[in-house]
Amino acid sequence: MLNSPIFSTAKHQETAVLVGLITQKQNAERTHDYLNELDFLATTAGVVTKKTFVQRLERADQKTFVGKGKLEEIETWITDNPVDTIIFDDDLTPAQVRNLEAAFKDIKILDRSLLILNIFSQRARTDQAKRQVELAQYQYLLPRLTRMWTHLSRQKGGIGMRGPGEKELETDKRIVQDRIAFLKDKLDKIDKQSATRRKERSRLVRVALVGYTSVGKSTLMRRLSKTEVFAENKLFATIDSTVRKVVLGNIPFLLTDTVGFIRKLPTSLIESFKSTLDEIREADVLIHVVDISHPAFEEQIEVVNSTLAEIGAAEKPTVLVFNKLDLFKPETEENLDEHLETVTEEDLKRNLEKLKRSYLTKNTENVVFISAEHKENISELRDILLDKVQEKHFKIYPNWDPSLNPLYEWQ
């Protein structure tokens, strides 16, 4: 799709160092949490992290992101420990990228957005997802063309290469802009087809699983739908929406697994995945899945709520599901087993009782604690979900007979 080396699909094990900043707006704890997540993103992309560099600055240096001293420290370390890539935890400006590439020569320079785009490119399976990712990539690349094409400093002649006095950079910009327009047109057509399919399904209640990436949405979907859905302990294991029909209490509804959200998600991805996010916008009920074992789960909730507000889905009826009860470690019980194979039923019950008495249930309705992996407390979730689905279902079908057995196929 793109010939740039930053989108290389080489199978050799790439290595990288990570770089982050502690600033006035981002304290040390949050920075280290972000860098841990960046490490997980790198692992998902198939890259091994060799070292992490952190610097305290009021704000990112306009020229090289980090200060001169830290830049020299990174250069010295890389001289003795060669790596393929340097990954920065924030978006880099075109000028910063140029200066960093000049400093580090043949080492690839990536920022957080480009890493996420690369992962999405690897994970895309459907034609729609592939085009959405490609559009986001081109939108990211357009303002950075001056450093992407190494041949731009050389003028070439030839038919079709450039008009009178036109530089090659302008030609490349036109090519990328034309490709963006083409992809938008294709996605508009796919969006209309998707909208038609969603309209045909409108006589069924629609429930969408939402949440931060890698919180267990796909595993939960397998439990609720009793069907095989791809699930993996990596970020963005799912980027294509998956829809399954589920029946609870003889009430049929559609359950959709959607792409996970993440901090600092590239705006171009949100725009490009409009059709996928329509599944959330048009859902009747949301199941907001949270990883209760993650130390920053409250911030992850805020990220998801903020993204839902951004796409106009913040006011929908929502069931808040705290997942991974088996991995939850109360602060007062540091020795609780962390590994799935050693978690006992008593551990799960003890965690469940502690959480039900915690502040998480105060002044909040429709909260449930589960372990999708161990099927713990799934029945309570089904009961809460059934109430929500029934409420909407009987508005669509006021004369519905609950004793009916919905064995026939719903379109």
N, C-alpha and C positions, 0 to 999 in steps of 0.2 A: 504493500500500500504506500508506504513512505520509505524512501531510500536512506533517510538520515540514520547515522550510526546510533543515535539515542534510542531508536526503536528496534535495535538489533534483536534478532531471535536466536542468536548463537547459543548452542547447547552447553558450552563449557561453563563451569561454575564461576560466575562473576563475583568480584569482591568490591567492597565499598567502605568508605568512612562516612559518618554522619556528622552534620554540623548544625548546631542550634544556638539561639541567643536567649539570655535572660535580660529582659528589658523592663522599663517602667510599667508596661502593660501586661507583662508576663513574668510571674515570679519563678523562682528556681524549681519549686515542686511541680508547677504546671509544665515548665520547659522539659524536665526529665520525663514526665508522663507523655508529653508529645513525642519525645525522642524514642521512648519505648514503643509507641505506636508506629513511628516511622521505621523502626527496626522490624516490626511485624509486617509492615507494608513491603519492605525490602525483601524479607523472607518469602512473602507471597509472590513477589516478582522473580524469585529464584536467585537472589543476591545474598551473599554472606557478609555480614557486617564485621569489620575487623577492629574498628575503634570509633569512639564518639568524642567529638570536640565541642565544648561549650564555652561561650564567652559572655561576660556581663557588659552590656552597653546600654546607653540610654535609648538608642534606636539603631537599626541596621545601618552599616556604612554604605553610603550611596554608590561607592565605586566597587567595593569587593564584598559587601555584606558583613564580613568580620573586619576587625581592625588589622593594621599592618603587622603587629606583633603576633597575633593569632594566625595570620596568613603564613608568616614565616615558620611558625611552629608546625603547622600542617604540612608545609613543603618539606621541612626537615624530616618529619616522621615518614612521609611517603617516599622520600629518597631511600630510606632504610627498609621500608615495608611497602613495596609496590602494590597498588590497587588499581582496579579498572575504572572506578567511578567515585565521585564525591557527590553526596546527596544532601541538599540543604532543606531544612524543615519549614521554610517559607518560600513564597514565590519570589523569583529573582527577576529583576528588570533586564531588558535586553543589554543595557550598558554593563550591569554587573556580570552577566554571563560572558560578554566579550572580554572583560578584564580578567575574569577567573580562568577562562580558556587560554588567555595569553600567558597567565602565570603558571598554569599546570599542563600546558602543551597538549599531549595526546590523551590525557585523562578526561573521561566524560564528565560533564557537569549537569546534574539534574536538580530540579527543585521538587517540592512535595506534589504540586499539581501534575507535573510531567510524569512522576512515578505512578500516581494514581491512574493517569490516562493510559500508561503502559500496561498496568494490571487489567484495566477494563478491556484493552485491546486483546490481551491474552484470553480473557474470560468470555468474550462475546461469542455467542453460538448462533443466534438467529440473524437473519438478514437485517432486521430492524436494528438490533443491538449493534451489529457491526457498522452500519451506516451512522448510527448515533455517535459511536465512539470516534469514527473517522471524522465526522463533522466537528466534534469537540477538539480533536487533534489539530485540524486545520485552523480552527479559530484561535487556538493557542499559538500556533506557529506563525500566523500572518504578521503580527507586529515584531516577530523575531527573525524575519527572513534574512536580514543583513548578516547574521552569524550562522545561519543554517546552510547556506549555499557557498561553499568555499570557492566556487568558480566565478563569483560575482565581480571580483576585482579585475577580471580579464574580459576584454571586449571581443565578441565574436561576430563574424559576418554570416551571411547565408540566408536563403529564403525562409521566411517564417520565423526567424529568430527574433528580429526586432525591426521596428519601423525606423524611419530616418531620425537619427539622433536619440533614439530611445535606448535606455540602458537595460541591461539584462535583468537587473533587480525589478524594474517596472514590469517586464515581461513575466517574471516569476510571480509577482504579486497578482497580475491579471489572471494567471493560470490558477493560483490558489483561490482567488475570489470567484472565478468561474466554477471551480470544484465545490466551493461552499454553496453557491447558488444551486448547483445541480443536486447536491445532497439534501438541501432544504426542500427542494421540489419533490424529490423522491420520498422524503420523510413525511411531507404533507400528504402525499397519496397514501402512504402506509397508515398515517394517523386517521385518515378518513375511513379506511378499511377497518382499523381497530375500533373506531367509534361506532361503526355499523355493527360489529360483533358485540360490543358492549351494550348497544341498544337492544339487540336481539336477546341479550341475557337479562334485560331490565325487569322481567317479571319474576326474577329470583332475587332474594336479598343478597347483597354482596358484602363480604367481610374481607378486609385487607390486613395482612401482617406488616407492621412497620417497626422500625427500631434502628439502633446503631448497628453498624456492620459487625458480624461475628458474635451476635448475642444468642443465637440458636433458633432463629425464625424457621429455617428449613427443617430442622429436627422437630420443632413443634408442629409444623405443617404435616409431617409424616404421622405424628401421633393423632392429630385431629382428623386427617383425611384417610388414614390407614392405607396410604399408597406410598410408593417409593418416590422420594424427591431427593435430588442431589444435595448432600450436606457435607461440609468439610471444615475443619478447624483452621480456616484461613480467611483473611479479610476479602470481602466481595466474592465469596464462593458463588453467590447468585447475583447476576445482573439482568437476567431475562425474567420477566414476570411469569410465574407459573400459576395456573388456575386449576382447582379441583372442586368437584361437587361433593358436599358433605351433607349428611342427614343427621339431625339431632332431634329426638323426640318426635319423629315423623315429620319434621320441618326441614325441607331441603334448602340449602343456600350454597353460594359459591365462595370459596376461600382462595385468596390470592396471596402468593409470596412475592414480595417486592424487593428491589435493590436496597441494601443497607445504606444508612447515612454515615457521615464521618465528619469530624472537625476539619475546617478549612477545605471543604469540598469545592472543587473548581466550579465557578459560576457557569462556565461553558458546558459542563456536564449536566447541571440542573436544567439548563436551557435545551440541550440536545435530547435529554431523556423525558421530554414533555409528555409523550404518549404513554411511556411507562408510568410516569407519575400521575397520569389521568386515572389509572386504576385506583390510586389512593384518593384522588379528588372526588371520584364518582362512587366511592364505597359508601355503604350505609352505616357500617360499624368498623372501627379500627381496633386492632389488638396491638397495643404498644408493648413490645417485648424488651425487657431490660436485663442485662447481665448483673445480677445482684452481687456476684463475687468480684466484680471489677472495682478497684479502689476509687475510680472517678465516675461511678455510675450516675451520680446526680448531675454531673456536667454533661454526660452523654444524653440524659433525659432532656436537658435544656437544648442541646444541639438538635435533637429530633423534633422537639416542640417548635423550635425556631424555624426549622426547615418546613414543617407542616404549615406554620403560619405563612411562610413565604409562598407556598403553593396554594394557599387558600383552603386548607383542610384542618385547621386548628380547632374548629368548633364541633367536629363530628363526635357522636357518641363513642366513647373509648373505654376499653378494658385494659387496665395497666397490669401487665404480667411480669413479675420478677422471676426470671428463670435462673438456672444453674444453682439451685438450692444445694446440690451436692458439693459444690465448690465453695460455698459461702463459709467464711471463717470469722466467727465472732471475735471481736477484739479481746474479749475475756478468755478465749479458749484458743490460744496460739498453737496448741498441739493437735488440733483437729486435723485428721487425715485430709490431704488435698487430692489424692489420686482416686480416680473413679473406681478402680478395682478394689480399693480398701474402704470405701464409704459404706457404712452399715445403715440398715433401716432405722436404727436408733439415732444415728447422726442426723439423718434427714428429718425425722420427727422432732428432734430437739431444736434444730435450726428453724423448722417451720413454726414451732410454738414461740420461739424468741422473736421472730420477725412479725408474727401476728400481734405481738404486744408492743412492737416498736412504733416510733413516730411515723413510719411510712404508711400506716393505716389511719392516722389521725386526719380528720376532716377531708377524707378522700373516699369516694365510693368506687366500687368495682375494681378492687385491688386483690390480686391472688398471687400466691407464691408457689412455684412449681419446680420440678426438675424434669424437663422434657426427655433428657437422656435416660433417667431412671423411672420415668412415668409416674413420678410422685405428685399427688394432688391434682392430677389431670381432671379427675371427676368434678372437682369444685370449679375448675375453669369451664368445663362443659356446661355446668348448671348456670353459671353467670352468663356465658355466651348465649345459651338457649333463651334466657330471658330477653336479652337484647335483640336477638334474631326474631323471636316471636312477636315482640312489640312492633317491629317493622313489617313482618310478614302479614299480620292480621290487618294492617292498614292497606296492604295490597289486595289481600283476599279476606274480606270481612266475614265471609260465609264458609271459611275453610273448616273442614271437619278434621280435628286432630287424630281421629281414629283411622283416617285413611292411610293406606300404606303406599308411599310414593315410589313404587317399583318401576313405573314407566320412565322413559328417558326424557329428561328436560333438555331443551336445546340451549 
